[in-house]
């Protein structure tokens, strides 16, 4: 426990979800009573809760955004490592921050991520490589990088990770992105060759609420009403027309996304390969049929 409290600061950005962040804080204290915690809250009203001495709670002006709040928290950290947490996480017996520290202490990685279990059960699948094709950024969970110092390199991971504090100071989240910051953040790290990995023996529970915005749910009203704008802004900052995720959300195969991945892979492979030439012919035929159907539909509408 001393190693964790001396080397790690947990940072949490919260907005209009006081119950969530209080439950998270209680779960942290159950397993790590001495871990320093920094909470940045840009809700309309501050949270009425008795935070302990090891927690620094800051209520900012309204709606500064996720990226700005995280960057503020990183700037307040004095430890060599920062643990990134979403406010709807919960620590469990499998949330072993010591294992994260072991990786960063003994390797050249700058970020190490763990597993996120939706509702404490379903393992989210979202880590892999980023590639641009036809001006679209693909976040490919079917693909992984090379082995490096005993671990697998990735371009992107989930928002449950331990990072070197200096790395987050040097390559912060973009303050202009109040949401949809994830892709731009990891794309920037990729451009600067920041090594990222993930390990399977550390996990945290995730208890999201519905993505359907209720009239009195300030968090989701804000999130839904501006999703399109910030998606477009993130694409602009990355320099693409769109970005898409490839892979099953949970353990298993997402057939539609897997076929897209195979198509992209076939376009990259050598023309001398009969195997990949067959795939290229199949996908080329399918594309021609689809374009012909679209043209025919357009003529009928005209």
Order of alpha helices (4+ residues) and beta strands (2+ residues): alpha-beta-alpha-beta-beta-alpha-beta-beta-alpha-beta-beta-beta-beta-beta-beta-beta-alpha-alpha-beta-alpha-alpha-beta-alpha-alpha
